[in-house]
Amino acid sequence: MSILQEIQSEVLANEVLLSTILLKMRFLASRLDSELLEDWIRNECEGYPRNVEVPDYRILGVSYKGTWSGPWGGGIQNAPIPIHLIEKYAGPEWVNHKVRESIAGVEALTEDTSGELAIDASNLILILQDKVYEGLACNSVMGKISMAAMREIKHSVRSRILEFTLQLEKKFPEAVDITLHRSLVNSSERKEMVTQIFNQTVYGTVNNVTASDNSTVNFTVIKGDIDAMIGGLVKAGMPHEAAKEFAEIVASEKPQNNEQLGSKALAWISKQISKAAGGVWNITSSALTNLLTEAALKFYGLKP
């Protein structure tokens, strides 16, 4: 049985740990010479570093409860805290928790039969003083993540592995011949095809990036956050290395007249149009310019 078929068989068998399946995926990625796939698998196996943006399926909502005390022994126990107050006074990162643990760590956490997972929210005690209940002192804040949402991470990874291998087998039938002792001679075209399949099945694409000349782009890029820009471009269908190269160029220069990209960025875009037009990237040439311009302007803080 080939490595690809072994992975498919084990994905369908719920008793096989994802951490074990990902080790075989790591071997397959090496044989396919796909750095993007290897990076994703490495992060899932070892955990996501702080300087790497986590995929959307690893961003989970957090609910909060707190305890307040007042004069003459009065107070409120375990009262829900409105999420919009948490976001307003503490920031969106407290509302959307990024799960950076390895998939083995996620599997271990979900063995807990309780319905919720606690997170350290002690820093919110000072932030929320006099912000929720006037005249009452905040004594404690507890953050909880649904255990069902944690289990959904496992399902998402398993589903993406299966979809990737199925699409790989469909578009690249020779991949079935890869075994422990047999590899294939890779070409640049095949490598780009694997990248395209990866973007479609693992990260997905930006649905509203179309082939029309008036196409629009809608993804989150935080001002000055180069990792967010790279992640958004990859999700839109660009190869990771190309997205990283463009993001670094944008970060290195200022826009012209506060509305047009810098000369290096514009020159880079003009050189890449042929790749999009030739179908090498999973994005049309007409949408590419709009996509890159939108991402850069959001990075500069010139567009919301």
Summary of the structure (lengths in Angstrom):
residues: 304
radius of gyration: 22.9
end to end distance: 51.2
largest distance: 78.2
contacts: 901
relative contact order: 0.12
helix: 54%
strand: 12%
